[in-house]
Each structure stands twice: as structure tokens, then as C-alpha cells.
Amino acid sequence: MRKRVLCITFVFFCSLIMASTQLWAQALKIGVFDIQKIMRESKTIDSYRQQLLKNLEAKRKPFREKEDAARQIEDKLRKEGEKLSFNERRALEDRLVNEAKELRRLKEDIDMELQKMDRELTQKAFTEISGVIKKIAASEGYSIIFEKSAAGIVYTVDAVDITGKILNQLK
């Protein structure tokens, strides 16, 4: 008799656990988004990209001017090198070496500045995307939202993909 009561109690608790798990799973609303698609198609992200390209072009202009100056010195050395005196030739070679060093430093500075700007704009974009995702999650009752590639998701039904909603709110 005691085994029978214990067995019935065990079956009751198991069925209770299974029922609560099913109810919990039904209440769970899951969404996914494709960050690559957002980065490609969002007008907001495109404006950040245009801003970065504009800054890049502004930084490259002085670099090109220095590069042209170094090229002129090199051409002068090549064309008139034999006609110049030893001291004049030596002075041009030294100028060329100094211009080359300055070009390398300028390129490194430009690269570091652009990397910094890229990080800042990327952080700004992700902050904005995150805000939109949180807004969608709160207004539509999502429990969990995954980024497709980061979560290793191979397949989802279109019903859980909220990429379009994110793009609409970013525009």
C-alpha cells in the first residue's frame, strides 16, 4: 500500500512538472535578428558609414600632398641626380628619407584615428540598434531575442525574425 501511494505521488509530481514546463514554454516568446542585414540595409548605419568615409577623405588629403612632394623629390633625384653636386644630391636624399619617415608616421596616425572613429561609430550604431531591440522586446512581449550568427542559429521560421522591424525603426 505504501509503495502504491509513493508511486501515485511520484506520477503526480512528474505530471505537474511536465505541465508547468509546457505552460512556461508557451509563454516564452523568442525573436532573432540578422545584424549583417541591418548593417547593410539600415539608412542610419549608412549615414555613419558616409560620415566615416568623409572623415577618411579629409585625412587622406594631407597625406596625398606629402606623398606628391616625396615623389617630386624622388623624380628630381632620378632625372637630375647625376648633374647635381655631391652635397646637393646628399641633401635631396636626406629630404627624401625624412619625407618617407614622415609619411609612415602620418599614415600610422591616420590609421589609428580612423580605427578610433570606426570603433566609436560602430559603438554608436550598436547602442542605437540595442535600444531599438529593447523597445521592440518590451512593446511586443519578447522573452529572448538572439542575434542569428552570434547564437549559432542555423534555422528559424520567419515568424520569429524581427530584422525587418528593427530596420523600420532605425530608418
C-alpha positions in Angstrom: 0.0 0.0 0.0 2.8 2.4 0.9 4.6 1.7 -2.4 1.4 2.4 -4.2 0.9 5.8 -2.6 4.5 6.7 -3.2 4.2 5.6 -6.9 1.0 7.7 -7.3 2.7 10.7 -5.6 5.7 10.4 -7.9 3.5 10.2 -11.0 1.5 13.3 -9.8 4.7 15.4 -9.3 6.1 14.3 -12.7 2.9 15.3 -14.5 2.8 18.6 -12.5 6.4 19.3 -13.6 5.6 18.5 -17.2 2.5 20.6 -17.3 4.3 23.6 -15.8 7.2 23.2 -18.3 4.7 23.2 -21.2 3.0 26.3 -19.8 6.3 28.1 -19.4 7.3 27.1 -23.0 4.1 28.5 -24.4 4.6 31.8 -22.6 8.2 32.2 -23.9 8.3 34.5 -27.0 11.6 34.2 -28.9 12.9 36.5 -31.6 16.0 36.6 -33.8 17.6 39.3 -35.9 20.3 39.4 -38.6 22.9 42.1 -37.7 24.6 41.7 -41.1 21.4 42.6 -42.9 20.9 45.6 -40.5 24.4 46.8 -41.1 23.9 46.5 -44.9 20.4 48.0 -45.2 19.9 50.5 -42.5 19.9 54.1 -43.5 21.2 55.1 -40.1 24.1 52.8 -40.4 24.7 54.0 -43.9 24.9 57.6 -42.6 27.5 56.5 -40.1 29.5 54.8 -42.9 29.2 58.0 -45.0 30.5 60.1 -42.1 33.5 57.7 -41.7 34.3 57.9 -45.4 34.0 61.7 -45.3 36.5 61.8 -42.4 38.7 59.3 -44.2 38.9 61.5 -47.3 39.7 64.6 -45.2 42.5 62.8 -43.5 43.9 61.4 -46.8 44.3 64.8 -48.5 47.3 66.0 -46.5 48.8 62.5 -46.8 48.5 62.7 -50.6 50.1 66.1 -50.7 53.1 64.8 -48.7 53.2 61.8 -50.9 53.3 64.0 -54.0 56.1 66.1 -52.5 58.2 63.0 -51.8 57.5 61.7 -55.4 58.7 65.1 -56.8 61.9 64.8 -54.8 62.4 61.2 -56.0 61.8 62.3 -59.6 64.2 65.2 -59.3 66.9 62.8 -57.9 66.3 60.3 -60.7 66.4 62.9 -63.5 68.9 65.4 -62.2 70.9 63.3 -59.8 74.0 63.0 -61.9 74.0 66.7 -62.7 73.8 67.7 -59.0 76.8 68.2 -56.9 77.5 65.7 -54.2 76.2 68.0 -51.4 73.0 68.9 -53.3 72.4 65.2 -54.1 73.0 64.2 -50.5 70.6 67.0 -49.3 67.9 65.7 -51.6 68.4 62.1 -50.5 68.2 63.2 -46.8 65.0 65.1 -47.6 63.6 62.1 -49.3 64.4 59.9 -46.3 62.8 62.4 -43.9 59.7 62.7 -46.1 59.4 58.9 -46.2 59.6 58.7 -42.4 57.1 61.5 -42.0 54.8 59.7 -44.5 54.9 56.5 -42.5 54.2 58.4 -39.2 51.3 60.3 -40.9 49.9 57.1 -42.3 50.1 55.4 -38.9 48.4 58.4 -37.2 45.7 58.5 -39.8 45.1 54.7 -39.5 44.8 55.0 -35.7 42.4 57.9 -35.9 40.3 56.1 -38.4 40.2 52.9 -36.3 39.2 55.0 -33.3 36.4 56.7 -35.4 35.3 53.4 -36.7 35.1 51.9 -33.2 33.1 55.0 -32.0 30.7 54.9 -34.9 30.2 51.1 -34.5 29.6 51.5 -30.8 27.1 54.3 -31.5 25.3 52.1 -34.1 25.2 49.1 -31.8 23.9 51.2 -29.0 21.1 52.5 -31.2 20.3 49.0 -32.5 20.3 47.7 -29.0 17.8 50.4 -27.9 15.5 49.6 -30.8 15.7 45.9 -29.9 14.8 46.6 -26.3 11.9 48.8 -27.4 10.5 46.1 -29.6 11.1 43.4 -26.9 9.2 45.5 -24.3 6.3 46.5 -26.6 5.7 43.1 -28.1 6.5 40.9 -25.1 9.6 39.0 -26.3 11.3 36.9 -23.6 14.5 36.4 -25.5 16.0 37.9 -28.7 19.1 36.3 -30.3 21.4 37.6 -33.0 21.4 34.9 -35.6 25.1 34.4 -36.3 26.3 35.0 -32.7 23.9 32.5 -31.3 24.9 29.8 -33.8 21.3 29.6 -35.1 21.1 27.5 -38.3 17.4 27.8 -39.0 14.5 29.9 -37.8 11.0 30.4 -39.1 10.3 33.8 -40.5 7.7 34.5 -37.8 10.5 34.9 -35.1 12.7 37.1 -37.3 12.4 40.7 -36.2 15.1 42.1 -38.5 12.5 44.0 -40.6 11.0 45.6 -37.5 14.4 46.8 -36.4 15.2 48.2 -39.8 11.8 50.0 -39.9 12.5 51.7 -36.6 16.1 52.6 -37.5 15.0 54.4 -40.7 
